[in-house]
């Protein structure tokens, strides 16, 4: 049991011999427990050096070792759900020596990536996709006549999403050669019925039982009534002692629950079933954060870890004040607002800690709903609440809102329902393209009836949340992860005028229209250009009057946003200028038409030209091409 994150590279003699899973298969069964311990130690050390997800990975150490030990990867396909738990998999598949580059530019990706390794069979980042993808792979293997095993590893949290059950339901019609492993680290499906359940689980996964079952099926299937009677008898027997009746009904051969940290048992189970044909389902019970005591005691807080910085001597007597994060501003606002309005209801799809709703859940438990990983349900649930006079606030990450797009259009916006979206993690994130909020302005802007706001500082965030809440109809406030520029937050709340921007700096020749998080770098860039800077505040509706004034008084307009430049806020400005026949050169700055790979956020912004230097350089270049540089001045 580890009590702290190791800061010195641990001694791992067995692990050092494993460059590929083929090396792992050279070990004896009795060496696997030590290997698991070394792998757990190395994982803790690695994450301490780079930061990243570790709680889920610690919980699947034994499972990962057993899978690569029994199955012939990469010929056999392992499909991981989400990917938070795949660091052990990466370590065992040719990437151990590069783990120090995790989440760094051109380094190891924080999630499975097909472009990174042949062992990463499917790129992921969002939950509940593994069974669908694995079923597709297994079906294609059958079409091609390939004799390979396809394994989907899915967590109990991911099983709450409809997509997972859509895939499970489809399996019945395919009879695909597919193994689904449920990694249950919260007992959320059902609890084991004590020792008897464990005993029967071992029987149901034994070679004798499986051989008998398959032989009986082949014989009795020729006598439909006899086979149906035998099947139902088996099903009812299982239902009394094991929790897998649901999966049996869906066409799977259910086995479990097993101890997911008993590597010897896992190897035995997988060896027994790897030769079986058709859909198989293995239920494992694991502990998130296994082997690291702080994570075991608080698994909800062990999802990820920041890089551990080495000590740099004595701390200053007066350390700089910590800036307030946008999420904490939201946390304060929603608690304050709930105290004022008993109609407020908070909803989150499994993002209580990330969206900073913990205090709200404690203070207003009767008005707090964590609907698990079910983004579509979260939005339509909010719509239903709004129909009956409640005031729902949906706290959701930008990247996860993508999954509820249909519901936002059909169930909320068409009906003009009073739903507020608090969209966190907007913009670029270190975890890369699967988690960055790069598209929300683009896909939200085209939806009628929706007000969209982007705060440039902490106080604006609070006032916009209040504005959206008071607005009669759907509204969205999108804000970035982390701290703002350090502006004081006013305790009072005042609704902003809908669709009105504010001039933050007066200049000449060039006007920069900044949206949300881009205001600060735009102001810094404007100093060298003597440019006007506008805090646009609203993406929809745009302040068309202010845009027209800027076009009248300047020789070039620039829009800047931390969002895809395709279809984003700048595109909205372009559309207005075209509709109004306002002929003025315009430069749109944002995220170019590509997926931005993982790196430190400040470097990602710089690479996209969205820092002070990048904005100024882009404007200089455009002015030069237009022959306006002399007029503006260097």
C-alpha positions in Angstrom: 0.0 0.0 0.0 1.4 3.4 -1.0 0.8 6.4 1.1 2.4 9.1 -1.1 3.3 9.7 -4.7 6.9 8.6 -5.2 9.3 11.3 -6.4 12.1 9.0 -7.3 12.0 6.4 -10.1 11.1 3.1 -8.4 13.0 -0.1 -8.8 11.0 -2.2 -11.2 13.0 -5.2 -12.4 10.1 -7.2 -13.9 8.4 -4.3 -15.5 11.7 -3.2 -17.1 11.7 -6.4 -19.0 8.3 -5.6 -20.6 8.5 -3.6 -23.8 5.6 -5.4 -25.5 2.8 -7.7 -24.4 4.8 -10.5 -26.0 7.4 -10.0 -23.3 4.8 -10.1 -20.6 3.6 -13.5 -21.8 7.0 -15.0 -21.1 6.4 -14.6 -17.4 5.2 -17.4 -15.2 1.8 -17.0 -13.5 3.4 -16.6 -10.1 5.3 -13.6 -11.3 2.3 -11.5 -12.2 1.5 -10.3 -8.7 4.9 -8.7 -8.3 4.6 -7.3 -11.8 1.3 -5.6 -10.9 2.9 -4.1 -7.8 5.8 -2.7 -9.8 3.4 -1.4 -12.4 1.3 0.3 -9.8 4.4 1.9 -8.3 5.7 3.1 -11.7 2.3 4.5 -12.6 2.2 6.6 -9.4 5.7 7.9 -10.1 4.9 8.8 -13.7 1.8 10.7 -13.0 3.6 12.6 -10.3 6.1 13.7 -12.9 3.7 14.8 -15.6 0.2 15.1 -14.0 -2.8 13.3 -15.4 -5.4 10.7 -14.6 -4.4 8.0 -12.2 -7.3 6.8 -9.9 -9.0 4.8 -12.7 -5.6 3.4 -13.9 -4.7 2.2 -10.4 -8.0 0.3 -10.3 -7.3 -1.7 -13.5 -3.7 -2.7 -13.0 -4.5 -6.4 -12.6 -7.1 -6.4 -15.3 -4.7 -4.8 -17.8 -1.9 -7.3 -17.0 -4.3 -10.2 -17.3 -5.8 -9.0 -20.6 -2.4 -8.6 -22.3 -1.2 -11.9 -20.7 -4.1 -14.0 -22.0 -5.1 -12.3 -25.3 -2.8 -12.0 -28.3 -2.7 -8.2 -28.6 -2.5 -6.3 -30.9 -4.1 -9.1 -33.1 -6.8 -9.4 -30.5 -8.5 -6.0 -30.0 -8.8 -4.2 -26.7 -11.2 -1.3 -26.8 -11.1 0.9 -23.7 -14.0 3.2 -22.8 -13.1 6.8 -22.1 -9.4 6.1 -21.7 -8.8 7.6 -18.2 -7.7 4.1 -17.2 -5.3 3.3 -20.0 -2.0 4.5 -18.6 -1.1 0.9 -17.4 -2.0 -0.2 -20.9 0.3 2.4 -22.5 3.1 1.4 -20.1 2.9 -2.3 -21.2 2.6 -1.5 -24.9 5.9 0.0 -26.0 5.5 3.4 -24.3 7.0 2.9 -20.9 10.2 4.8 -21.7 8.1 7.7 -23.1 5.7 8.2 -20.3 7.6 11.2 -19.0 6.2 13.0 -22.1 2.6 12.4 -21.2 0.3 15.3 -22.2 3.3 17.3 -23.6 3.6 18.5 -27.1 4.5 15.6 -29.4 4.5 13.3 -26.4 2.2 10.5 -25.2 -1.5 11.3 -25.5 -3.6 11.2 -22.3 -6.1 8.9 -24.0 -5.9 6.0 -26.5 -4.9 7.3 -29.9 -4.9 5.2 -33.1 -2.1 7.3 -34.5 0.1 6.7 -31.5 0.1 2.9 -31.3 -1.2 -0.2 -33.0 -2.3 -1.3 -29.5 -4.7 1.7 -29.3 -7.4 0.2 -31.4 -9.9 3.1 -31.0 -9.5 6.7 -30.2 -11.6 7.8 -27.2 -12.2 10.6 -24.8 -15.9 10.6 -24.2 -17.6 7.7 -22.4 -19.8 4.8 -23.4 -18.4 4.3 -26.9 -16.4 1.1 -26.3 -19.2 -1.5 -26.8 -20.4 0.1 -30.0 -16.9 0.3 -31.4 -15.9 -3.2 -30.3 -19.1 -4.6 -31.8 -18.3 -2.9 -35.1 -14.8 -4.4 -35.0 -16.1 -7.9 -34.1 -18.6 -7.8 -36.9 -16.0 -6.7 -39.4 -13.7 -9.5 -38.2 -16.5 -12.0 -38.9 -17.1 -10.5 -42.3 -13.4 -10.8 -43.2 -13.1 -14.3 -41.7 -10.5 -13.2 -39.1 -10.3 -15.4 -36.0 -9.6 -12.8 -33.4 -11.1 -11.8 -30.1 -12.5 -8.3 -29.5 -12.7 -7.1 -25.9 -14.6 -3.9 -24.7 -13.6 -2.7 -21.3 -16.3 -0.4 -19.9 -16.8 1.2 -16.5 -20.0 1.1 -14.4 -20.3 4.9 -14.8 -20.2 4.6 -18.6 -23.0 2.0 -18.4 -25.4 4.7 -17.3 -25.3 6.3 -20.8 -27.9 5.3 -23.3 -25.3 4.6 -26.0 -23.9 1.7 -24.0 -27.3 0.1 -23.8 -28.1 0.7 -27.5 -25.0 -1.3 -28.3 -25.8 -4.1 -25.8 -29.3 -4.3 -27.3 -27.8 -4.6 -30.8 -25.5 -7.5 -29.9 -28.5 -9.8 -29.6 -29.1 -9.4 -33.4 -25.5 -10.0 -34.3 -24.1 -13.0 -32.3 -20.8 -11.3 -32.7 -17.7 -12.8 -31.1 -17.4 -10.1 -28.5 -16.3 -10.0 -24.9 -17.6 -7.1 -22.7 -15.8 -6.5 -19.4 -17.7 -4.4 -16.9 -15.2 -2.7 -14.5 -17.5 -2.0 -11.6 -15.7 0.2 -9.1 -18.8 1.6 -7.3 -21.2 -1.4 -7.2 -23.5 0.7 -9.2 -25.1 -2.2 -11.2 -25.8 -4.4 -8.2 -24.1 -5.9 -5.2 -22.7 -9.3 -4.8 -24.9 -11.6 -2.7 -22.0 -12.7 -0.4 -20.0 -15.9 -0.5 -22.6 -17.9 -2.4 -22.5 -15.4 -5.3 -18.7 -15.6 -5.5 -18.8 -19.4 -5.4 -21.3 -19.6 -8.3 -19.3 -17.0 -10.2 -16.3 -19.3 -10.2 -18.5 -22.2 -11.3 -20.1 -20.2 -14.2 -16.6 -19.3 -15.5 -15.1 -22.7 -15.0 -13.9 -24.7 -18.1 -16.2 -27.6 -17.2 -19.4 -25.5 -17.0 -18.6 -23.6 -20.1 -17.8 -26.8 -22.1 -21.1 -28.4 -20.8 -23.1 -25.3 -21.6 -21.7 -25.1 -25.2 -22.2 -28.8 -25.8 -25.8 -28.7 -24.5 -26.5 -25.7 -26.7 -25.4 -27.5 -29.8 -27.5 -30.6 -29.1 -30.6 -29.0 -27.6 -30.8 -26.2 -30.2 -32.0 -28.8 -32.6 -35.0 -29.3 -30.3 -36.3 -25.7 -29.8 -38.6 -26.4 -26.9 -36.0 -28.4 -25.0 -33.4 -25.7 -25.5 -35.7 -23.0 -24.4 -36.6 -24.9 -21.2 -32.9 -25.5 -20.5 -32.0 -21.8 -21.2 -34.7 -20.5 -18.9 -33.8 -23.0 -16.1 -30.2 -21.8 -16.3 -31.3 -18.1 -16.4 -33.5 -18.5 -13.3 -30.7 -20.3 -11.4 -28.3 -17.5 -12.2 -30.8 -14.9 -11.2 -31.0 -16.2 -7.7 -27.3 -15.9 -7.0 -25.7 -13.5 -9.5 -26.7 -10.0 -10.7 -26.4 -10.6 -14.4 -29.9 -11.6 -15.5 -30.2 -8.3 -17.5 -27.2 -9.2 -19.6 -28.4 -12.7 -20.1 -31.6 -11.3 -21.4 -29.7 -9.2 -23.8 -28.1 -12.3 -25.3 -24.8 -12.4 -23.4 -23.3 -15.2 -21.4 -22.9 -13.4 -18.1 -20.1 -14.4 -15.6 -19.2 -12.8 -12.3 -18.9 -10.8 -10.3 -15.1 -11.4 -9.8 -12.5 -9.7 -7.7 -10.8 -7.4 -10.3 -7.6 -7.2 -8.2 -7.0 -11.0 -8.2 -4.8 -11.3 -11.2 -4.6 -15.1 -10.9 -8.4 -15.5 -11.0 -8.6 -13.0 -13.9 -6.0 -15.0 -15.9 -8.0 -18.2 -15.3 -11.3 -16.7 -16.3 -10.0 -15.2 -19.5 -8.2 -18.4 -20.4 -11.4 -20.3 -19.9 -13.6 -18.0 -22.1 -11.2 -16.8 -24.8 -12.1 -19.7 -27.0 -15.8 -19.3 -26.7 -17.8 -17.9 -29.6 -20.6 -15.3 -29.4 -21.3 -12.5 -26.9 -19.6 -12.9 -23.4 -20.0 -10.6 -20.4 -17.6 -10.6 -17.5 -18.4 -8.5 -14.4 -15.4 -7.4 -12.2 -15.6 -5.5 -9.0 -12.6 -3.1 -8.4 -11.5 -0.3 -6.2 -10.7 3.0 -7.8 -7.3 4.1 -6.7 -6.4 0.6 -5.5 -3.0 0.5 -3.7 -2.8 4.2 -3.0 -4.4 4.9 0.4 -5.4 8.6 -0.2 -7.2 7.6 -3.4 -8.9 4.6 -1.8 -10.2 6.8 1.0 -11.4 9.5 -1.4 -11.9 8.0 -4.9 -14.0 11.0 -6.1 -11.0 13.2 -5.5 -8.4 10.9 -7.1 -9.5 11.2 -10.7 -6.5 13.2 -11.8 -3.4 14.9 -10.4 -1.4 18.0 -11.3 2.3 17.7 -11.8 4.2 17.6 -8.5 6.7 20.5 -8.6 10.0 20.0 -6.7 10.6 22.1 -3.7 12.2 25.4 -4.5 13.3 26.6 -1.0 11.4 28.7 1.4 8.1 30.2 0.4 7.8 34.0 0.2 6.5 35.6 3.3 3.6 37.1 1.4 2.7 34.7 -1.5 0.7 36.2 -4.3 -3.0 36.0 -3.8 -4.7 33.1 -5.6 -6.9 34.1 -8.4 -10.5 33.0 -8.4 -11.5 30.3 -10.9 -14.5 30.7 -13.2 -15.9 27.4 -11.7 -15.7 28.8 -8.2 -17.5 32.0 -9.4 -20.2 29.7 -10.7 -20.3 27.8 -7.4 -20.8 31.0 -5.4 -23.4 32.4 -7.8 -25.6 29.3 -8.0 -25.7 29.0 -4.2 -26.5 32.7 -3.8 -29.2 32.5 -6.5 -30.7 29.3 -5.0 -31.1 31.1 -1.7 -33.0 33.9 -3.5 -35.1 31.7 -5.7 -36.6 28.4 -4.5 -37.4 27.4 -8.2 -33.7 27.0 -9.1 -32.7 23.4 -9.8 -29.1 22.3 -10.5 -28.4 19.5 -12.9 -25.1 17.9 -13.9 -24.1 14.8 -15.9 -21.6 13.3 -13.4 -19.5 16.5 -13.1 -20.3 17.5 -9.5 -16.6 18.2 -8.5 -15.5 19.4 -11.9 -18.3 21.9 -12.2 -17.9 22.9 -8.5 -21.4 21.9 -7.4 -20.3 20.1 -4.2 -21.4 23.0 -1.9 -24.7 23.4 -3.7 -25.4 19.7 -3.3 -24.8 19.9 0.4 -26.8 23.1 0.9 -29.7 22.3 -1.5 -29.8 18.5 -1.8 -33.5 18.5 -2.7 -32.8 20.7 -5.7 -29.6 18.9 -6.9 -29.6 16.2 -9.6 -26.5 14.3 -10.8 -28.0 12.3 -13.6 -24.7 10.3 -14.2 -23.1 10.2 -17.7 -26.3 11.0 -19.5 -25.9 14.4 -21.2 -29.0 13.9 -23.4 -31.2 13.1 -20.5 -29.8 16.0 -18.5 -30.9 18.6 -21.1 -34.3 17.0 -21.7 -34.8 16.6 -18.0 -34.2 20.3 -17.6 -36.7 21.0 -20.4 -39.4 19.0 -18.5 -38.6 20.9 -15.3 -38.9 24.2 -17.2 -42.3 23.2 -18.6 -43.7 23.1 -15.0 -42.3 26.4 -13.9 -38.9 25.4 -12.4 -35.7 27.2 -13.3 -33.1 24.6 -14.2 -29.4 25.3 -14.5 -27.4 22.6 -16.4 -23.7 22.7 -15.5 -21.9 20.9 -18.2 -18.5 20.9 -19.9 -18.3 22.3 -23.5 -17.1 19.0 -24.9 -19.9 17.0 -23.3 -22.6 19.4 -24.4 -21.9 18.2 -27.9 -23.6 14.9 -26.9 -26.8 16.7 -26.2 -27.1 18.7 -29.3 -30.4 17.3 -30.6 -32.0 17.7 -27.2 -30.9 21.3 -27.0 -32.4 22.1 -30.3 -35.6 20.0 -30.2 -36.5 19.9 -26.5 -35.3 23.3 -25.3 -34.8 25.9 -28.0 -37.8 25.1 -30.3 -40.0 25.4 -27.2 -38.3 28.5 -25.9 -37.9 26.9 -22.5 -36.3 28.7 -19.6 -33.1 26.7 -19.3 -29.7 28.1 -18.4 -26.6 26.3 -19.6 -23.4 26.9 -17.5 -20.8 25.7 -20.0 -17.5 25.1 -18.3 -14.1 24.1 -19.9 -14.7 26.3 -23.0 -11.6 26.7 -25.1 -8.4 24.7 -25.2 -7.4 22.1 -22.6 -4.3 20.1 -21.9 -6.0 16.8 -22.5 -6.3 17.6 -26.2 -9.0 17.5 -28.8 -11.3 15.1 -27.1 -11.7 17.4 -24.1 -11.1 20.9 -25.4 -14.2 23.1 -25.9 -13.4 24.3 -29.4 -16.7 24.2 -31.1 -19.5 25.4 -28.8 -19.8 28.9 -30.2 -20.0 27.4 -33.7 -22.7 24.8 -33.0 -24.7 27.0 -30.6 -24.7 30.1 -32.7 -27.0 28.7 -35.4 -29.7 27.7 -32.9 -32.7 30.1 -32.9 -34.0 31.5 -29.6 -30.7 30.9 -27.7 -28.8 33.8 -26.0 -25.0 33.1 -25.9 -22.6 35.0 -23.6 -18.9 34.8 -23.1 -17.4 36.5 -20.0 -14.0 38.1 -20.1 -13.4 38.1 -16.3 -14.7 36.7 -13.1 -17.2 39.5 -12.3 -18.6 39.4 -15.8 -19.1 35.6 -15.3 -21.3 36.2 -12.2 -23.3 38.9 -13.9 -23.8 36.9 -17.1 -25.0 33.9 -15.1 -27.6 36.1 -13.5 -28.5 37.7 -16.8 -29.0 34.3 -18.4 -31.1 33.1 -15.4 -33.3 36.2 -15.5 -33.7 35.9 -19.3 -37.1 34.5 -20.4 -35.9 31.6 -22.6 -32.8 29.5 -23.2 -29.5 31.0 -22.5 -25.9 29.9 -22.3 -22.8 31.2 -20.5 -19.5 29.7 -21.7 -16.4 30.2 -19.7 -12.9 28.7 -19.6 -11.2 26.4 -17.1 -9.1 27.8 -14.4 -8.6 31.3 -13.1 -9.6 34.6 -14.7 -7.5 37.7 -15.0 -8.0 38.6 -11.3 -10.9 41.0 -11.4 -12.8 41.5 -8.1 -16.3 39.8 -8.1 -19.1 42.1 -6.9 -21.5 40.3 -4.5 -24.4 42.2 -6.0 -26.0 40.9 -9.2 -27.3 43.0 -12.0 -28.7 41.8 -15.4 -26.7 43.0 -18.4 -28.4 44.6 -21.4 -28.9 41.7 -23.8 -26.7 42.0 -26.9 -24.6 44.9 -25.7 -20.8 45.1 -25.8 -18.4 47.5 -24.1 -15.4 49.4 -25.5 -12.5 48.7 -23.2 -9.8 50.6 -25.0 -10.0 53.5 -27.4 -7.6 53.6 -30.3 -7.6 54.3 -34.0 -7.4 52.6 -37.4 -7.9 49.0 -36.1 -10.8 47.7 -33.9 -10.4 44.3 -32.1 -13.7 42.7 -31.3 -12.7 40.3 -28.4 -15.0 37.5 -27.2 -14.7 36.1 -23.7 -11.2 34.9 -22.6 -9.5 36.7 -25.5 -10.1 40.1 -24.1 -6.9 40.2 -22.0 -4.5 39.1 -24.8 -6.3 41.5 -27.2 -5.8 44.4 -24.8 -2.1 43.6 -24.5 -1.7 43.3 -28.3 -3.6 46.5 -28.8 -0.9 48.6 -27.0 1.6 48.1 -29.8 -1.0 48.9 -32.4 -2.9 51.7 -30.7 -6.0 49.7 -31.5 -9.5 50.0 -30.1 -10.6 46.9 -28.1 -14.3 45.9 -27.6 -15.4 43.4 -25.1 -18.3 41.9 -27.1 -19.8 40.0 -24.2 -22.6 38.5 -26.4 -22.1 36.1 -29.2 -25.8 36.0 -29.9 -27.3 38.4 -30.3 -24.4 40.5 -31.5 -24.1 44.1 -30.7 -24.7 45.1 -34.3 -24.9 48.8 -33.5 -21.5 48.8 -31.9 -20.0 46.7 -34.8 -21.4 49.3 -37.3 -19.8 52.1 -35.3 -16.5 50.3 -35.2 -16.6 49.8 -39.0 -17.4 53.4 -39.5 -14.5 54.7 -37.3 -11.8 52.2 -38.3 -10.0 50.9 -41.4 -9.9 47.3 -40.3 -11.8 45.0 -37.9 -10.4 42.0 -36.1 -12.4 39.3 -34.3 -10.7 37.0 -31.8 -12.2 34.0 -30.0 -11.0 30.8 -28.3 -13.2 28.7 -30.5 -13.1 27.3 -34.0 -12.8 30.1 -36.5 -15.2 28.2 -38.8 -18.7 29.2 -37.9 -17.7 31.0 -34.7 -18.3 34.4 -33.3 -16.2 36.0 -36.0 -18.3 34.4 -38.7 -21.3 36.0 -37.1 -19.6 39.4 -37.5 -18.8 38.6 -41.1 -22.5 37.7 -41.7 -23.7 41.0 -40.3 -21.2 43.1 -42.3 -22.3 41.3 -45.5 -26.0 41.7 -44.7 -25.5 45.4 -44.0 -23.3 46.0 -47.0 -20.5 47.4 -44.8 -17.3 47.0 -46.8 -14.3 46.9 -44.5 -11.4 44.5 -44.3 -11.8 42.0 -41.5 -9.5 39.4 -39.9 -10.9 36.5 -38.0 -8.6 34.9 -35.4 -9.4 31.7 -33.6 -8.7 28.0 -33.7 -7.8 27.1 -37.2 -9.5 24.2 -39.1 -7.7 21.4 -37.3 -7.7 19.5 -34.0 -5.3 21.0 -31.5 -3.2 18.3 -29.9 -2.4 18.0 -26.2 0.1 20.4 -24.6 0.2 23.0 -21.9 -2.6 25.4 -22.4 -0.5 28.5 -22.8 1.6 26.8 -25.5 -1.6 25.6 -27.3 -2.9 29.2 -27.3 0.5 30.5 -28.6 0.6 27.8 -31.3 -2.9 29.0 -32.4 -1.7 32.6 -32.5 -4.1 33.5 -29.6 -1.7 35.0 -27.2 -0.5 38.6 -27.2 2.3 38.1 -29.6 0.3 36.0 -32.0 -2.6 38.4 -32.1 -0.3 41.4 -32.8 1.7 39.5 -35.4 -1.4 38.4 -37.3 -2.8 42.0 -37.3 0.6 43.4 -38.5 0.7 40.8 -41.3 -2.8 41.6 -42.5 -2.2 45.4 -42.3 1.0 44.9 -44.4 -0.9 42.9 -47.0 -3.5 45.7 -47.2 -0.9 48.4 -47.4 -2.2 49.9 -44.2 0.8 49.3 -42.0 2.2 52.8 -42.5 -1.1 54.4 -41.8 -1.4 52.6 -38.5 2.2 52.9 -37.5 4.7 50.3 -36.4 
